[in-house]
Amino acid sequence: MTANDAFGQAKYQVRHDLGAAGAERILPGAHVAVVVDVLPAIGADGSAGAALAAVLDAARDPHGEPIVVLEAGFRNRTAVARRILDLQEERGIRLFVAVVAAGDADETGAARLVAEDQLAAGAVIDALTALGIDHTSPEAAVSSAAFEGLRHALKHLAGAAGTGAALTAAGRRDEVRAALELDADVDVPERCGAPQA
């Protein structure tokens, strides 16, 4: 096994990593990519930015078929897991899932861990596990355990962490509170990555 294989988590059904670079590591061989972006960065348009762009650009399996790309957060984590289970049943095969916490970039452009994205990625993985999609990488298991262990403190932690605190200070507290509600939505934004050339 090469270092790329190990960091790509290829032998696991559910994989997890951070940001655009993480997406590139764990996407090979995946059928579904889940991009988790809970709160927009200050001044951003609310999309998952670089991580989503990287996933859409790289979202293709080795056979040239598009990867289904789903957008997730706390509000739709169970709906996303159900959509993945439905896709698995429709295709009649075990689907491999790459869960990417979007994160953010600092002023130098380096990836920055975002607490709410990490916890929401764990929430999605927890919902997948509850539906039996549970062959998780250690990285995915750790994120899921963090969500489960901190579930009762989510609103405080995510609201007090960098992005939540900055948005609250900018007068967007209601937006932050709404984004932190668990399973309040059944809408699952879905896209397809480009087929491999």
HELIX and SHEET records of a PDB file:
HELIX    1   1 ALA A    3  GLY A    8  1                                   6    
HELIX    2   2 GLY A   19  ILE A   26  1                                   8    
HELIX    3   3 GLY A   49  ALA A   58  1                                  10    
HELIX    4   4 ARG A   77  ARG A   91  1                                  15    
HELIX    5   5 ALA A  115  ALA A  130  1                                  16    
HELIX    6   6 PRO A  138  LEU A  150  1                                  13    
HELIX    7   7 ARG A  151  ALA A  153  5                                   3    
HELIX    8   8 LEU A  154  ALA A  160  1                                   7    
HELIX    9   9 GLY A  162  ALA A  169  1                                   8    
HELIX   10  10 ARG A  173  ALA A  179  1                                   7    
SHEET    1   A 5 VAL A  14  LEU A  18  0                                        
SHEET    2   A 5 VAL A  97  ALA A 101  1                                        
SHEET    3   A 5 VAL A  32  VAL A  36  1                                        
SHEET    4   A 5 VAL A  68  ALA A  72  1                                        
SHEET    5   A 5 GLU A 190  CYS A 192 -1                                        
SHEET    1   B 2 ASP A 104  ALA A 105  0                                        
SHEET    2   B 2 ALA A 111  ARG A 112 -1                                        
END                                                                             
